Amino acid sequence: MVLMRTRHLLAVAVFAVGACVRPPAAAPAPERFVPVSGHLVIAGGGQLGPEIISRFIELAGGPDAPIVVIPTAGEDSLYPPNWNGLSLLKRHGATHLVVRHTRDRAIAESDSFVAAIRAARAVWLPGGRQWRLVDAYAGTQTERELHALLRRGGVIGGSSAGASIQASYMVRGAREGNTIVMAPGYERGFGFIQGVAVDQHVSARNRQFDLQQVVRRYPDLLGLGLDEGTAIIVSGTRAEVVGRGKLFVHNGRDPLADTPYTTLAPGEIFDLESRRKVSGNGEH
């Protein structure tokens, strides 16, 4: 009788733990690039200038556009409606800002939580650790509504962790630390941009070569690394570089290239489908 009771309690304990923990994601299969619906603003962390934030607000529809901010990558357990992290967008004119945050996947599945995203023209994902975004939102109604926002022509932007999570392959997802580039169980991002891996803080943290290990393992993936204060504006197949640093492009399909990556400066455009740099006016 005691043995049966012990087995029963153990089974209950295992069920409770399993119900609270996100199932490990399978390792991603190599994917092809798919033209982006809507617009993405993917920033490499650090101080972001008006050429990035004002462009995000403009793409959203202007200062009065409804914008949802999801700060879940950060360490705090609570983010109030007047969270001081909203100041970045406020300084550049945004007036209609709503904070949405939870670490409870049941809440992330609820209609009440996603209602603001359904009404939004844009979503901004600040920095932190991208595994927190995966644990809270991957596979939930929240993630599905973010994809729906893009399909209706909206814009999703993010910096640092909020940049890497946008890719189909997510780098630096390990809970143990952000020096681990490829983390089994945390390799799938939200996939707003398919067939791509996005790294950030490249020059500031000497990460120029880190994406090589990703594209060597998955040659069909395109590796995009961004300096601090630098972003790409992605629409359709084109990625325009804005800010003060560089975009580092790692193309695993081109193993005979003279250098492991190509760099683009602000104002230059990279075609993600053809994997070619194009001039600012769109001519090859």
N, C-alpha and C positions, 0 to 999 in steps of 0.2 A: 504493500500500500504506500509506504514511504517512497519506494523507488518510483512508482507511478506518479506520485505527486511531484517529485523532483523533476521527472521528465516533462510534466505538464508546465511547470514554472519555467523551465529552460526554453520550451517551445514558445511560450508567451514572450519571454525576454527577447528571443531572436526575432520574432515577428515585430515587436515594438521598435527594435533598432532598425530593421529593414524598412519599416514604414517611414522613418525619419531621414534616411540617408538616400541621396540621389544615386541610382544605379550607375556603375561605371560606364562611360561611353565607349563604344567600340572604336578601335583605331580607324582613322579615316581612310577611305579608298581615294586614290588619286582622282581628281575631278577636273573637268574642263571649265574654262571661264564661260560665264553666261552674262550677256549684257545686263547692266544694272538698271532696274526700274527705279524711278524717282532719282534721288541724289544722295550721295554719301560724302561726309566731311570726315576724313581720317587723319588725325593729328598725332605727332610724335612726342607729345608731352612738353613740359616746361612752360614758359610764358608764351601765350598765344596772342598775336597782335590783331589789330582790327581787320587786316586783310583776310584773316581766317574767320573770326567771330562775326564780323559784319556781313561777310559773305554767307555764313550759315543762316543768319537772321533774314537776309535778303531772299535766299532760296526758300525759306519757310513762308515767305509772303509779307515780310516787313515787321516793324516793331510790335504791331498789335496781334501778330499771329499767335495762336495758342501753342505753347511749347511745353513739353513734359521733360523734366530732368530726373534721371534715375541714378542716384549716387551709390547704389548697392555695392559697387566694387570697393568702396571705402571701408574703414574699420569700425565706424560708429554703428551702434545698434539702432539708433533713432535719428531721423533727419526731419526737423520741424518744417512747416510750410514756409517759414521765413529763413531757412537755412542760409548761412552766410556764404556758402559756395555758389549761390545764385548771383553773386555780385559781378562775376565775369560777364554774364549775359546782360545784366541790368546796365552795366557801364556802357554797353554798346547799343542800348536803346530798347531791349526787350521788355515788354510791360505785362505780358500775359504768361506767367510762369507757374507751373504746377509741379510739386515734388511727388514722386511715387517711389516707395521703397518698402520692401519686405524681405525677410529671409525664410518665410513660410511658404512652401510651394502650394499649399492649399489656397492661400490668399492670392498667390500669383495666378491661380486658375479661375478666380472669381470674376464675375461680371462687374462688380463694384470697383475692383482694382483697375481693370483695363478700360473702364469707361472714359477716363481722361485721355488715354492713348487713342481711342477710337475718334475722339473729338479733336485731336491735335493735328497740326500741320508739320510738326517736327518733334524729334526726341534728341536730347543730349545725354551722353554717357560719360561722366567724369572719370578720372583715374583712380587707381587703387590696385587691387588684385583681381584679375579676370576670372579666377576660379570661383569667386563669390557670386559673380553674375551667372555662371554656369549652374552652380548649386541651387540658386534661387529660381531661375527662369527657364533653363534649357528644357525644351519639350513641353512647356506650359502654354496656356492661352496668352500669357504676356508675350512670349516670343512670337507666337502666331500673329498677334495684333501688330507687332513691330514690322513683320513682313507685309502685312496688309497695308500699313501706312505707306511703305515704299511703293506698293502696287498702285495706290491711288495718287502717286506723284509727290509724296511727301519727302522729307529729308531726315536722315539720321546722321548725327555727328558724335564724335567722341575723341578723347585724348588719352594716350598711354594705354592703360587697360581697356578703356573705352574705344580704342582703335583696334587692338588685337582681337577683341571679341567679335568684331564685325566680319572677320574673315571666316572662310569655311574650315581652314586649318588654323588652330589657335596655338600660338607659341607661348612659352613661359607660363603655362597653366599650373605648374606644380605647387601644391600647398607648401612644400618644404622651402621654397624660395624662388626668386625670379631669375636666378642664374642658370636654372635648368631649362633648356630651350624646348626639348621634346619630352612631354610628360604623359605616359600612358594613362588612359582614363580621363585625361583633360586635354585632348587634342582637337576636339570639335568645338568650333565657335558657332556663332549664330548664322553664319553663311549669308550675310547680306551681299557679300561679294564672293563669288564662287571660284574655286580653283586657285586660290590665293592664300598666302600666309603673310601676316603683317607684324613687323617688329617696330620698336620705338626707342627713343633716347639713344640713337645709334652712335653718333660721334662722341657724345658726352660720356658714354659708358663703354666705349671701345667695342661696339658690337658689329663692326663693319663686316666681319666674316661669319657671324653666327648663323645666318640663314642658310649657309652652304650645307650644313648637316641636314637641313630639312629638304632642300631641293635635290640633294644627292640621293636621299632615300625615296623621295617622291618627285621624279623629274617632271611630271606633268603639272606640278604646282609652280606658281610664280611667286617668288619671294620679294616682298616690298618692305624696305626698311626706311624709317623716317627719322630725321634729326629733330631735336627739340625746336619748338617754335616754327615747325614746318608741317604742312598738311598737303594731302591730295584731295581735290574735289573731283569725285567720280560721277559721271553721267554717261549712261550707255556703255560704250567701250573705252571712253577716254578718261585719263587721269591727269588733271592739271596740277602742277606743283605751285604752291603758294607759301609765303612765309620767308624765313631768313636762312634756311639751311638747305639740305639736299635730300633727294629721294635716291635710295640705293636699290637697284633692280637686280635680282638674282634669277637667272634663267637656266634651270636645270636641263633644258633641252639643247643647250649650246655648250657642251663640255669642252669644246676646242677654243672657246673665247680666250683672248689674250689676258683678260683679267676676270676674276670671279664675279664681278658685278659691274653694272653700268650706273653712272650717276646722272641725275637730272637736276638742274637748277630751277629756282623760281621763275615762272613764266613759261617753262617748257612743258610739253604734253607727251604722254606715253600712251600708245594704243595697247590696251590690255589683251585684245583679241589677237592681233597680229604680232604682239610682243616687239613692237618697234617704236623708237622715239620718233615723234613728228614735230614739226616746227610749230611755233605759237599760232600761226594762222591755219593750222590743220593740214598743210601741204607736206608730203613726204620729202 
